[in-house]
Amino acid sequence: MALRYIGTDNPCPNTNCPTVWVDEADDSIVIQGFRLDPETMAEVNATAPVQENETVVRIPARMASVLRGAMGDS
């Protein structure tokens, strides 16, 4: 797997910040984000149960442009 760095949340006060990469092998988007609290996870699971091999993270809306960049949009 060769990850291409796309961007990190800005402002980022430390190194534990949401970040986006693209996997060069299959063009999938890899996201680092914040763990969800139990109440939010319960809401997620009520709509679309999260499987054992899956995870759900939260990233700030201000990172929409970073996600668009990962998809090749400007």
RALIN-V594028 format. One record per backbone hydrogen bond with DSSP energy under -1.0 kcal/mol. CO is the residue of the C=O (numbers start at 1). NH is the residue of the N-H. E is the energy in kcal/mol with one decimal. If there is no record, write none. Layout:
BEGIN
((CO NH E) (CO NH E))
END
This chain:
BEGIN
((2 24 -3.0) (4 22 -2.1) (7 20 -2.7) (15 17 -1.1) (18 9 -2.7) (19 32 -2.8) (20 6 -2.7) (20 7 -1.6) (21 30 -2.4) (22 4 -3.0) (23 27 -2.3) (28 23 -3.0) (30 21 -2.5) (32 19 -1.3) (34 58 -2.2) (37 41 -2.4) (38 42 -2.0) (39 43 -1.7) (40 44 -2.5) (41 45 -3.0) (42 46 -1.6) (43 47 -1.1) (44 48 -3.2) (51 54 -1.9) (58 34 -2.6) (60 63 -2.1) (61 64 -2.1) (63 67 -2.1) (64 68 -2.6) (65 69 -2.0) (66 70 -1.7) (67 71 -1.4) (68 73 -2.8))
END
